[in-house]
Amino acid sequence: MAPTNPSASAAGTTRPGWSPPEGFRIAPPTRQTRPLLGVVAVLLILVCGAVGAVLHLRAGSRTEVIVVARTIPVGHRITQADLRGTRISADAAVETVSAARADHIIGKVATTTLLPGMLVTSQALAPTVTPAPGEAIVGLDLTGAQLPLPADQLSPGALVQLVRTPPRETSQPVAGPDEQDSASIVVDQAEVFSVEPAAPGDSVHVSVVVDRTQAAAVLRLAAAGQVAVAVVPAGGG
């Protein structure tokens, strides 16, 4: 038997144009795309954009209003140092004073204690701290038809008439101006000094500035519950 040549045999089985590698080499892995990560990235971009848009719209709709900068006691005359401005998203149901109206607030008097951070409202302020010479401040506890407006709609500085009403069933008539007319005008023009709203069903305390000569008669009628308030135009006509 003729000897076989392994090299020749291997060469005979080798495909033309191919040579065996000199050593083993690991081919680099092919780059694979990950479509799920791409979708997540796009969603994150959209969410961030939407959040930014919402924040921008909210910031744009904010209004600068006046708030209390430091504690203001009752009777204190408001100064520039007592106020500061802040931007809020104001609700139409919440009473505020625009920062542009700060000049209208300075010089008025606090009718209640104001704490830092509180919104400044017209109800918490009055034009003067004490009555002028010849005037007096009297208090009225009003209920029902004695007060024609809700307490939160009657602001300090408003002009009102004080009207003598008929006596209640449990009270005796009280002497007052024009006794022949049981529903006469006691004070033709009085200025509201302060209003203290009360819970529904309770009386509302209203302080008004009247002529000093009328104070005694008004207080007698008020004690008997025989005085009511009528709101009049700002010009008094």
Buried (B, 14 or more C-beta within 10 A) or exposed (E): EEEEEEEEEEEEEEEEEEEEEEEEEEEEEEEEEEEEEEEEEEEEEEEEEEEEEEEEEEEEEEEEBBBBBEEBEEEBEBEEEBBBEBEEEBEEEEBBBEBEEBEEBEEBBBBBBBEEEBBBBBBBBBEBBEBEEEBBBBBBBBEEEBBEBEBEEBBBBBBBBBBBBEBEEEEEEBEBBEEEEEEEBBBEBBBBBBBBBBEEEEBBBBBBBBBEEBBEBBBBBBEBBBBBBEBBEEEEE
